[in-house]
Amino acid sequence: MIQLVAAPGRLATAVDLALDRDRYDAASAALAPERASARELEGADTVLLVPPAGETSDDDGGAGVLTAVVDAALAAGVRHVVYLSVAGAPLSPLRFHAAVEERLDASPLAHTVLRLGIAADVLAPLIRRASVTGELVTPARAGRLAAGSRRDYAEAAVVVAAQCPEHRVVGELTGASAFTMDDVATEIGAVAGRKVAHRHGEVADVLALLAEEELPPGPAQALARLLALLPSQALGVVSPHLAGLLPRPPATLREIVRDLLVGRA
């Protein structure tokens, strides 16, 4: 049986939707990490652990709560833990990712750490605005982004959890291809049925546009910094693993844009 242990958030929602109880042997309800004691995890073969999107108010940013889930899984006799980490986890400002990976590495538990790349839905405010204004404004003059669908990442995680492999592995998941912001503008235009152009803007300009879209300052600054890094090419590296896990082709950029514009992503 798969037991989903998930902090609230968009990724947790996507994983819960992907964990089709008619198809998979899974517990009927997810557990919050704070409730995932050894007693609550008894009977589970696999724990699928989804962390919060950001650090908590705890002194350790929430690392203690998540590492306690690993300890509880071991005590409960769980065979396999799947943890949804982030690319570059050891250097991430979200300290709990490195802490959980280290706890798993030191544990005898079989485990799979999936280091997720950027989810394309972070671009949603800019994509929706561009579909109306005809202009996609970003601080990226060049560079590619290997972002994928959050839904694809969630489905891949469920597939790994269902397989319950007896191994210890860390794998990277990104989108199936890398795209430029010009590519994004083209796909917005194709979906919206109008001409959309990509225009370079300074970070301050993009932050002002995101404020008009009512994106909170923290996520807005993170998005603007992310896009400003595209010329470095570091975010354009594609991992082949996603396509190998999904039972269907990964979402294309046009499909991702369409879902964002109709509110399905």
Stockholm file with secondary structure:
# STOCKHOLM 1.0

chainA/1-265         MIQLVAAPGRLATAVDLALDRDRYDAASAALAPERASARELEGADTVLLVPPAGETSDDDGGAGVLTAVVDAALAAGVRHVVYLSVAGAPLSPLRFHAAVEERLDASPLAHTVLRLGIAADVLAPLIRRASVTGELVTPARAGRLAAGSRRDYAEAAVVVAAQCPEHRVVGELTGASAFTMDDVATEIGAVAGRKVAHRHGEVADVLALLAEEELPPGPAQALARLLALLPSQALGVVSPHLAGLLPRPPATLREIVRDLLVGRA
#=GR chainA/1-265 SS CEEEEECSSHHHHHHHHHSCTTTSCBCSSCBCGGGCCHHHHTTCSEEEEECCSSCCSSTTTTHHHHHHHHHHHHHHTCCEEEEEEETTGGGCSCHHHHHHHHHHHHSSSEEEEEEECCBGGGGHHHHHHHHHHSEEEESCSSCCBCCBCHHHHHHHHHHHHHHCCSSEEEEEECCSSCBCHHHHHHHHHHHHTSCCEEEECCHHHHHHHHHHTTCCHHHHHHHHHHHHTGGGSGGGCCCSHHHHHSSSCCCCHHHHHHHHHHTCC
#=GC SS_cons         CEEEEECSSHHHHHHHHHSCTTTSCBCSSCBCGGGCCHHHHTTCSEEEEECCSSCCSSTTTTHHHHHHHHHHHHHHTCCEEEEEEETTGGGCSCHHHHHHHHHHHHSSSEEEEEEECCBGGGGHHHHHHHHHHSEEEESCSSCCBCCBCHHHHHHHHHHHHHHCCSSEEEEEECCSSCBCHHHHHHHHHHHHTSCCEEEECCHHHHHHHHHHTTCCHHHHHHHHHHHHTGGGSGGGCCCSHHHHHSSSCCCCHHHHHHHHHHTCC
//
